[in-house]
Amino acid sequence: MDMAKLNPENAILVGKFGDLEILRKNWPVVGVLKDWAPEGWPMLPMARIDEAIGRAWLATYDDSFECVEEKEIDIEAASQYPYDRMMGAGAVEVRLTSLIRAAEDS
């Protein structure tokens, strides 16, 4: 993997998840980004939709996943943002595998 080509603009998955599987060494560290700085990889606003009541919200998080702002937005606008959820390790593995395969096939 060419680590130099990794940047927020070409990310195939954006979301929140824990690092337990990295700490347990079940997920390998595949490389290190030289000169990585957190300000270059900010937490993006994330949207949550309650389809039952037809409302949506946009949440802004700090680097420790604490919600620092939340505002109601139009449901159509919510689709422009990553979905606001905490993904489990299994969900991350399944989704990334699917996205990587699709990228390799295209």
Stockholm file with secondary structure:
# STOCKHOLM 1.0

chainA/1-106         MDMAKLNPENAILVGKFGDLEILRKNWPVVGVLKDWAPEGWPMLPMARIDEAIGRAWLATYDDSFECVEEKEIDIEAASQYPYDRMMGAGAVEVRLTSLIRAAEDS
#=GR chainA/1-106 SS CCGGGCCGGGCSCCCEECCHHHHTTSSCCCCCCTTCCGGGSCCCCEEEEETTTTEEEEEEECTTSCEEEEEEECHHHHTTSCBCCEECHHHHHHHHHHHHHHHHHC
#=GC SS_cons         CCGGGCCGGGCSCCCEECCHHHHTTSSCCCCCCTTCCGGGSCCCCEEEEETTTTEEEEEEECTTSCEEEEEEECHHHHTTSCBCCEECHHHHHHHHHHHHHHHHHC
//
